[in-house]
Amino acid sequence: MKKKAILALSDGKLFEGYSFGAEGETTGEVVFNTSMTGYQEILTDPSYKGQIVTMTYPLIGNYGINDEDVESVKPYAEGFIVKEASEYPSNWRSKKTLGSYIKENNIVGIHGIDTRALTKHIRDFGAKEGVISTIDLNPKSLIEKAKVSPGLIGRDLVKEVTCKKTYKWDTDVWDIKKGYQDQKEYRFKVVAYDFGIKQNILRLLINAGCSATVVPADTKAEDVMAMNPDGILLSNGPGDPEGVPYVIENVKKLIGRKPIFGICLGHQLLGLAMGGKTYKLKFGHHGGNQPVMDLTTRKVEITSQNHGFTVDVDSLKGKAELTHINLNDKTVEGMQHKELPIFSVQYHPEASPGPHDSAYLFKRFTEMMEKN
């Protein structure tokens, strides 16, 4: 028999469905992702730490789980919500079902609910704290648990996903005939801060001719400079950028010393380090179909995104200029320093999952390092 599960939101909204994955209870900010595929990459994206992910596409899990399409060492999403979880995957690389995968990794999931209604509710009323439970089925109790959930504001989630020690990365992008191969020749030396870095960022750095040394989030600026890199990458990561003041202080010390490329949380941290402000979006941008215009070329690219906060470019008081804009809501998607070799984007040029329109930014980074 199917085991019952309940999703309760902090505003009192309830959804009844069935358990899949691990049994138990989990809390987090409930968000929706509009990607049609890529659930394995989404689950293993450390940026989802602290969040319960709803997939808007109705059938999830139909191509199973493989050993290669991962973005970190394990899944980090707090919970998973789908309309229908496929129990019979079909793909030449599939090793196991989605349900067995999230069960192995102790992720509580719920399926059989109306994800359209949930998505519409989040769009209308904003992302909410929520609870998925298979053990406490008392609606009143679950709503109270959702209400006292800590949320994202001010929390340091980076410390929960960053690496524990410095390491080297050599693996290039995936090839259909060879799989993943290591690259041995490099033109540029990059130090990448790990705030929850996705592995495809590192693969594309290697593909662009860079070596990559990955350092923990609390690595001091002086230690990074002692490595004598050609450039510094500030990675993606979870939560509120204002929750990691120690990172902001280190980024301040690096500005003007080396070329810097920021992605997602790294972009927000750059904004704060330059004296700007960030603010929380109503329901964030999560998915692989966000249209962005590169104002330097006037070209439009379809982008992969996953963020709940954004930079107020006007708060930078002329230190940086807007380079990319979201065509849906006109929020900031990219900026560059007016004098220094520093640029950043709010979205994910490494995709995985999503379109490859934005991979050119890694070349832009290497050109900046070559020039400087």
C-alpha positions in Angstrom: 0.0 0.0 0.0 1.1 3.6 -0.7 2.2 5.4 2.4 0.5 8.8 3.0 2.5 12.0 3.2 1.5 15.6 3.8 3.1 18.9 2.7 2.2 21.8 4.9 3.1 25.4 4.2 3.6 28.1 6.9 0.6 30.0 5.6 -1.7 27.1 6.3 -1.9 25.6 2.8 -1.9 21.8 2.8 -1.3 19.2 0.1 -1.9 15.5 0.7 0.0 12.9 -1.4 2.1 9.8 -1.0 5.6 9.1 0.2 8.5 8.4 -2.1 12.2 8.2 -1.1 13.0 8.3 2.6 10.3 8.2 5.2 10.4 10.8 7.9 10.1 14.6 8.1 11.9 17.5 6.6 11.6 21.3 6.6 12.8 24.0 4.2 11.8 26.9 1.9 9.5 25.4 -0.8 10.4 26.6 -4.3 9.5 25.4 -7.8 11.8 24.6 -10.7 10.6 24.8 -14.3 13.2 22.5 -15.9 11.7 19.6 -17.8 14.8 17.4 -17.2 17.9 17.5 -15.1 16.4 16.4 -11.7 19.6 14.6 -10.8 21.7 17.7 -11.3 19.1 19.8 -9.4 19.1 17.4 -6.4 22.9 17.5 -6.2 23.2 21.3 -6.6 24.4 22.6 -3.2 22.6 25.8 -3.9 19.4 24.0 -2.9 20.6 23.5 0.7 17.8 24.8 2.9 15.1 24.3 0.2 12.5 21.8 -0.8 12.3 21.6 -4.6 9.0 21.3 -6.5 9.3 20.1 -10.1 6.7 21.7 -12.4 7.0 19.1 -15.1 4.5 16.4 -14.2 6.5 13.2 -14.8 9.9 13.0 -13.1 12.3 10.1 -12.9 11.5 8.5 -16.3 15.2 8.3 -17.3 16.4 7.1 -13.9 19.6 7.9 -12.1 23.2 7.4 -13.5 26.7 7.6 -12.1 27.8 10.7 -14.1 25.1 13.5 -14.0 26.0 14.8 -10.6 27.0 18.3 -9.5 28.5 17.5 -6.1 29.3 14.6 -3.8 25.7 14.1 -2.7 22.2 15.5 -3.0 21.7 18.7 -0.9 18.0 19.5 -1.5 16.0 19.2 1.8 13.0 17.5 0.1 11.6 16.7 -3.3 8.0 17.3 -4.6 6.7 15.8 -7.9 3.3 15.1 -9.5 4.2 11.6 -10.7 7.4 9.7 -9.8 8.3 7.2 -12.4 9.0 3.7 -11.1 10.1 2.3 -14.4 12.9 4.4 -15.9 14.3 3.8 -19.4 17.7 5.1 -20.4 21.0 3.4 -21.5 22.9 5.0 -18.6 20.3 4.4 -15.9 21.4 2.5 -12.8 18.5 2.9 -10.4 15.2 4.7 -9.9 14.8 8.2 -8.6 12.9 6.9 -5.6 15.6 4.5 -4.5 18.2 7.2 -5.1 16.7 9.8 -2.8 15.9 7.0 -0.2 19.5 6.1 -0.1 20.4 9.7 0.5 17.7 10.2 3.2 15.7 12.7 1.3 12.0 12.9 2.1 9.8 13.1 -1.0 6.1 13.5 -1.8 4.3 12.7 -5.0 0.7 12.6 -6.2 -0.1 16.2 -5.3 -1.2 18.9 -7.7 2.1 20.6 -8.4 0.3 23.1 -10.7 -1.7 24.4 -7.8 1.3 24.5 -5.5 3.3 26.4 -8.1 0.5 28.9 -8.6 0.2 29.4 -4.8 4.0 30.1 -4.6 3.8 32.6 -7.5 0.8 34.4 -5.9 2.0 34.4 -2.3 5.8 33.9 -2.5 8.1 31.1 -1.5 7.0 29.7 1.9 8.6 27.6 4.6 7.2 24.1 4.5 7.3 20.6 6.0 6.9 17.3 4.3 6.1 14.5 6.7 5.2 10.8 6.5 5.2 10.3 10.3 3.2 13.3 11.7 0.0 13.5 9.7 -1.6 16.2 11.9 -2.2 19.2 9.7 -2.2 21.7 12.7 1.0 20.3 14.0 2.7 20.4 10.7 1.7 24.0 10.0 3.1 25.1 13.3 6.4 23.3 12.5 6.5 25.2 9.1 5.9 28.5 10.9 8.9 28.0 13.2 11.2 26.8 10.4 14.3 29.0 10.4 14.1 30.1 6.8 17.0 31.5 4.8 17.4 35.1 5.9 20.7 35.6 7.8 21.6 31.9 7.9 25.1 30.6 7.0 24.3 27.6 4.8 27.6 27.9 3.0 29.5 26.4 5.9 27.3 23.3 5.5 28.2 22.7 1.8 31.7 24.0 1.3 34.7 21.6 1.0 36.7 20.9 4.2 40.2 21.3 2.5 41.8 22.6 -0.6 41.9 20.3 -3.7 42.8 20.3 -7.4 40.3 19.6 -10.2 41.4 18.2 -13.5 38.2 16.8 -15.2 37.0 18.2 -18.5 33.4 18.2 -19.8 31.6 15.0 -20.6 32.0 13.3 -24.0 29.4 10.8 -25.3 32.2 8.4 -26.5 34.8 8.8 -23.7 32.8 10.1 -20.7 34.9 12.3 -18.4 38.6 12.8 -19.2 41.3 14.6 -17.3 43.0 17.6 -18.9 46.8 18.1 -18.4 47.6 21.3 -20.2 46.7 24.7 -18.9 47.2 28.3 -19.8 45.8 30.0 -16.7 45.8 29.2 -13.0 42.4 29.8 -11.3 41.6 29.6 -7.6 37.9 28.8 -7.1 36.1 29.6 -3.8 33.7 26.8 -2.9 30.5 28.3 -1.6 28.7 25.2 -2.9 30.4 25.0 -6.2 28.8 22.9 -9.0 31.2 20.5 -10.7 30.3 21.7 -14.2 31.7 25.1 -13.4 35.0 23.4 -12.8 34.7 21.2 -15.9 34.1 24.3 -18.1 37.1 26.1 -16.5 39.2 23.1 -17.4 37.7 23.1 -20.9 38.6 26.8 -21.3 42.3 26.1 -20.6 42.4 26.8 -16.8 43.8 24.8 -13.9 41.4 24.8 -11.0 42.4 24.9 -7.3 39.3 24.8 -5.1 39.5 26.3 -1.6 37.0 26.3 1.3 34.7 29.3 1.8 36.6 30.7 4.8 40.0 30.7 3.1 41.7 34.0 3.8 42.4 36.4 0.9 46.1 36.4 1.8 46.2 32.6 1.4 44.6 32.8 -2.0 47.1 35.5 -3.1 50.0 33.4 -1.9 48.9 30.8 -4.6 49.6 33.5 -7.2 46.5 32.7 -9.4 45.8 34.4 -12.8 42.2 34.8 -11.7 39.7 34.1 -8.9 36.3 32.5 -9.3 33.5 33.1 -6.7 31.1 30.2 -7.0 27.4 29.6 -6.6 26.0 28.5 -3.2 22.9 28.5 -1.0 21.0 31.0 1.0 21.3 34.6 1.9 24.6 36.3 0.9 24.4 38.5 4.0 24.7 35.4 6.1 28.4 35.0 5.3 30.1 38.2 6.4 33.5 36.5 6.7 33.4 35.8 2.9 32.4 39.4 2.1 35.4 40.6 4.0 37.8 38.3 2.1 36.3 39.3 -1.2 36.8 43.0 -0.3 40.5 42.3 0.1 40.8 40.6 -3.3 39.1 43.3 -5.3 41.7 45.1 -7.5 44.4 42.4 -7.0 43.3 39.8 -9.6 40.6 39.3 -12.3 37.5 38.0 -10.6 34.5 36.1 -12.1 31.4 35.7 -9.9 28.6 33.2 -10.4 25.2 33.4 -8.6 26.0 33.7 -4.9 29.5 34.8 -5.9 27.8 37.6 -7.9 25.8 38.7 -4.9 28.9 38.5 -2.6 30.8 40.8 -5.1 27.9 43.2 -5.0 28.0 43.4 -1.2 31.8 43.6 -1.1 31.6 46.6 -3.4 29.3 48.3 -1.0 26.0 47.4 -2.6 22.8 45.8 -1.3 20.9 42.6 -2.0 17.2 41.8 -1.5 15.0 38.7 -1.6 12.8 37.9 -4.5 9.2 36.9 -4.1 9.6 33.4 -5.4 13.1 33.4 -7.0 14.2 32.1 -10.3 14.6 28.3 -10.6 14.7 26.6 -13.9 16.3 26.3 -17.3 14.3 28.7 -19.4 14.9 32.3 -18.2 15.5 34.8 -20.9 18.5 37.2 -20.3 19.8 40.0 -22.5 23.6 40.6 -22.6 23.6 44.4 -22.8 27.1 44.4 -24.2 26.1 42.5 -27.3 22.3 43.0 -27.3 22.0 39.2 -27.7 19.4 37.2 -25.8 20.3 33.9 -24.2 18.1 31.3 -22.5 19.6 30.6 -19.2 19.7 28.2 -16.3 18.9 29.9 -12.9 18.6 29.1 -9.3 18.5 32.0 -6.9 16.2 33.6 -4.3 18.2 36.9 -3.8 19.4 39.5 -6.2 21.7 42.6 -6.3 20.4 46.1 -6.3 22.8 47.6 -9.0 21.8 51.2 -8.1 23.1 50.6 -4.6 26.6 50.2 -6.1 26.7 54.0 -6.7 28.5 53.8 -10.1 31.2 51.4 -9.1 29.8 48.7 -11.4 27.5 48.8 -14.4 24.7 46.6 -15.5 25.7 44.0 -18.2 22.8 41.5 -18.2 19.1 41.9 -17.4 16.3 39.4 -16.9 13.7 39.9 -19.6 10.9 38.5 -17.4 11.1 40.8 -14.4 14.0 43.2 -15.4 16.1 42.1 -12.4 19.9 42.3 -12.5 21.5 39.3 -14.1 25.1 40.6 -14.6 27.5 43.4 -13.8 31.0 44.5 -14.3 33.3 46.9 -12.5 33.8 50.1 -14.3 37.6 50.2 -13.9 38.8 46.8 -12.6 38.8 43.3 -14.3 35.8 42.1 -12.4 32.5 40.7 -13.8 29.7 38.5 -12.5 26.4 36.9 -13.5 23.4 36.0 -11.4 22.5 33.0 -13.5 24.4 29.7 -14.2 26.6 29.8 -17.4 27.6 26.2 -16.6 23.9 25.1 -17.0 23.7 21.4 -16.0 20.8 21.2 -16.4 19.8 23.7 -19.0 20.8 25.4 -22.2 24.4 26.1 -23.2 23.9 29.6 -24.5 26.0 31.2 -21.7 29.2 29.1 -21.8 30.9 32.0 -23.6 31.4 33.7 -20.3 34.2 31.2 -19.4 36.0 32.4 -22.5 35.4 36.0 -21.5 37.1 35.2 -18.2 40.2 33.7 -19.9 40.4 36.8 -22.2 40.3 39.0 -19.1 43.1 37.0 -17.4 45.2 37.1 -20.6 44.8 40.9 -20.9 45.6 41.5 -17.3 
